Amino acid sequence: MKSACVAAALLLGALSVGAAGKKELVSFSHNDWELVCDNTRTCRAAGYQADGGEHQQVSMLITRAAGPNTALDIQLQIGDDGGAKGPLRFKVGKAALSGLDAGTASFDEGQIRAVLPELLKSDDATVTANGGKKWTLSLAGLNAVLLKMDETQGRVGTPGALVRKGTKPEASVLPPVPAPVVNVVKPPKAKPGDAALPARIFPSLDIAAVKEQCNNSTDFSAKSLEIVRLSGSKVLLSMGCGMGAYNYSSLLWIANDKPPYAPVSLEANGDFDDKDASVTSAMKGRGIGDCWSSETWHFNGTTFVRTGASGDGMCRGFAGGAWSLPRYVSRLVDAAAPPLTSSKP
């Protein structure tokens, strides 16, 4: 039934392992549903229309933060809101919701209570619009994905479990994990003479390793190096490594601005944004961009540390991707900003 995009799946698998470090993050899929739980234990389950055929694009996102007694958030999205006339109607089993917004609709607490039991025991759900246009959401795989969500958050056997409820105290549910804090250091302006540094630093690079990583697909010369200043003594060098049909990669180094230059290659990959001292790498699973993977790193004054990773593994026709499914999150703090202080009453 399900045919995942192999390229996207490989990329996302690499992201989940790399972003987690020694602890592997949870990424799971079954039939037409997928689950991603990030490093704070917030879990997101996304389901789509059945794979193959002429099905119209439709998707549901179920989000739940970690911790006892946390509520669900459910959103519904159709891929062709231009063909929808007026509000939408969602029906699953014996439950029906009317007046939903075309495009993306959010369910309120009462609507979630009404549809959740029916979602768990039905094969599919339908969305209809005035004029007869219809979308069919597959529910194949939903129970398995929500059970995995319960397991990840320690809810199995508790009253708040979605699939396997029980009498274990709700207090036994795993708590949320705080997102790591990253102090971001924004770069200064370029110094006079920075433009001449690529030619000076280039001989210090391991060009043999560069050629191997890039499959000899790049013009390896000092002219192919770009430079930005990171601090009073450090610079960032970047070199395009390869360009495919719709993906691009680059190599990055941090080097001293005076001899010995001692360039150090980085795991970070992508274009540098001096507004927030970040580097982001984004890759499409397919040309239309219906499945993506991305990673982001920020400069902390010494090196670039991973601050975010996200992506969806199912290529189901939503141009640009239906949802962003974070796999790794962090809390960014401007290192130059004064610390928050509390005044005593």
N, C-alpha and C positions, 0 to 999 in steps of 0.2 A: 504493500500500500504506500509506503513512505519511501521517497528517494531523496536523501539529503544531498546537499551540494558538497562534494568531496573536498574541494579546495577550502571552502569556508569551515568545514568541520575540522580539518587539520589545523587551520589557523587558530580556531577557537580553542582547540585542545592545547595547543602550545601556549596560548594566553592563560588558560586556567592554571596550568602548572607553573608558568613563570611568575604570574602575579601573586600566587600564593606562597612562593618560596618553598619551604619544606612542607607546608600544609596544603594539600590539594583541595581546591574549591570544588563545590558540587555543581556538576553539569550533567544533565540526564535528559534523555528524550525517549518517547515511546509513541509509535504511530504518528498522529498528527499534532502531538503536544511536546513541548520542551520545557525544561526547568533550569534556571540558573539561580544559585544562592551565592551572594557575595560574601566578603570577609566579615561583615557585621551580622551575618545570618539572616539578612533580609532575603526573601525568596520571591522569585517572579516566574510564573508559569504562563506560557503563551501557547495558544492553540489556533489552528487555521482551518480553512476549507480542506477537504480531502485532496490528496496529491494526485495530479494527473487529471485528464479530462478537460472539460470546458467550464469548470466551476468558477464563479465570481469570487474575487478576493474578499475574505472576511476574517477577522481575527479577534480573539478575546485575550486580555491580559489580567491575570489574577495575582495580586501582590499582597504579601503579608510580612510585616516586620517580626523580628524575634521577640520573645518574652511572653509571659502569661497574659491571657485575656486580650490579646491584640486582635483588632478587627481586620477584615478583608477589605481590599479595594479591588473593584472589578471595572474594567473599561472594555468597550466594544468598538471596533473600528471596521468600516467597510472600505474597500479599495477604490470604489468608483462612486464617490458621492455626487459627481456631476450627473449621474443617471438617476439619482433618487429625487423624487418629488415629494416635498413635505416631510413631516416627521416619520420616523421608522417605528416598526412594531417588531418586538423580539418575542419569540415563542419557543419554549422548551417544555416538553411533557404537558403538565396541566397548568403551568405558569405562563402568563403573557404580560408583557410590558408594552405600553403604548406611549407615543409622544417623545421618543428618543431622538436626539439630535443626529442629523446625517453627518457622516465623517467619523468623528470620535465621540462616543457618549459614555458618561460615567454613571454607574448605578449608585443609588443612595442606599442607606442601611436597610430600609424596608424592602426595597427591590432585591437586594442580595439575599435576605432571608427567604424571599419567595422563590427565587430561581435556583439557589444552591442545591437543595435536595433533588430537584428535577434534573439539574446538570449531571449529578452523580449517577443517575439511573437511566439516562437516555443515551441513544446512539448519536443523535445530532440535534441541532437547534437551528431555527430559521429566522432570518431577518427579512421583512417585506416593507416595501415602500408604496405609497400611492402611485397608481399606474401599473402595479403588478410586478415590478422588479423584485427579484428574490435572491437572497444569499443563503447558503447552507453551511453552518459551522459544524465541522466534525468534532465529536466528543470522544473518538477512539483514542485511547491513551490518557485521557484526563484523570481517571482514578489512579492509575499507576504513578503519574506525575505528582498528584496531590499527596499520595501516600509517601512518596520520596520527600516532599516538602515537610510533611509531619515528622518523618524520621530525622531529617536534618535539624529541625527546630525542637526535637525532643517532646513532641506532642502525642505520639502514639499511646493510646490507652488513657488519655485525659479527656475531660468533657469538651475541651476546645478542639480536639482533633477533627480533621475534615473527613477522614475516611474510616479510621478505626478508633471510635470513641470508647471510653472506659471510665473508671472511677478513680484513677490515680489523681492525686491533688494537682490542681492547675499550677501550684507553686513549683512543681517539679519540672516545668517547662524550662528549657535552656534560656538564659538571658541574652540580650543583644551584646555583641562585642563592639567596644568603642572603635571607631575608625581611627587609624593612625594619624597623628598630627605631623604635618610637614611644614617646616619654616621655609618660605620661598624668598630667595634673595634676587631682586631684580637687577639687571645689569646696568652698568654706567654707560655713558656715551663713549664712542670710539676715541682712541687717542691718535694724535698725529703719528703717522708711520705704520698704523695697523694694516693698511692696504698692502704693504710690502712684506708682511709676515708670511703669507702662504708660500712664497718662493723660498724663504729662509727655512721654514719648517718642513717643507716637502721632502728634502733628503733624509729626514729623521723618521719618516713613515716606513712601515714594513710593506712595501709595494707588492712583494710576492704574495703576502697574505691577502692584500686587497684584490689582486687579480684573481686569486682563487675564489674569494667570496663572491666576486662579481662575474665570474665565468668569462673573464677577459672581454667584457662587453662595454667597457668605458675607456675613454681617452685619459690615461693616467698621467697627468702633468700638473704642475703647480697652477696652471691656468684653470684647472677644473676644481680647485679648492675655493670654497667661500669661507669667510671669517666673520665672526662677531665677538665683541668683547664681553666677557662674563664678570670680570672683577678687575681690580687694579693690577693684577699680575697674571691672570688666566684668560685664555681665548678659546673659543669653540670653532673647530674646523669641520666642514662638511663637504662631502663629495658624492655626487650622484652615482649610484651603483648599477642601476638597471631600470628599464622601463618596459613593461609588458603592454598588453592590449589596453588595460585600464588600471594597472597598478604601477606604482613607482617606489623605489627604495633608495636609501642613501646610507652612507657610513659617516659616523661622527667621532671626533676626538677632542679631548681637552688637552691643551698644551700651555706651557709657560710662554710668556711673551719675550723672554730673554734666554739665551743659552744657559744651561742645557734646556732645550725645548721640551724634551721628554714627553711626546704625545702619548696619551693613553686612550685606547679605543673604548667606545661606550656601547652598552646594550641598547641604549635609546636609539631610535631610528625615526627620521622624519624631518619636517621643517621646523625651524626655531621661530618662536613668537616672542619678541622682546617685550610685549605688553605684560606678560605674566611669567616670563622666563620658562616657557614650556616647549616641549617637543612632542608632537603627536604623529603617530603612524596609523594610517587607516587603509584597510584593504577590502576590496569588493570580492565577494564570492562569485558573482556573475556580473556581466556587463551592465545590466539594468540597475544594479545596486540594490537588489531585493534582499541581500544578506551581507552583513558587514562585520568586520572585526577591527577594533582599534585599541591602541595603548597610548597612554600619556605619561610623560616624565616631567618633573620640575627641578630646577636648579636650586640646591639648598645652601649654596655658598662654597661647597667643596666638589660636589658631583651632581649628576642627575639621578633622582630616585623615582621609581614608579609611583604614580599617584592615582592612576585610573586604568581600567581595562573594561571593555564592554563588547557586546556583539550578539548576533542571533545566528543560529546554525541552520535554520530552515529557509530555503529560498522559495517563497510562495507567491511571488509576483507583485509584492508591494514595492514600487519604485522608491528607493531610498531607505527601505526597511520599514516594517510595521512598528517595531518598538525598539528602544534601547534597553538592553538587558545587562546591567552592570555586573561585572565579575569581581572587580576590585575597586574600592572607593577609599578616599582619604579626606582629611580636613586640612585645607590649606590656610596657612597663617602668614601674613606679610611680615617678614622679619624686621622690616624697617618701621612698622607701626608701633606706637607706644603700647605697652601691656595694659590690659584692662585692670582697673583697680576698683575695689568696693569700699565705699565710705561707711563707717560705723554710724548707726543712728545716735 
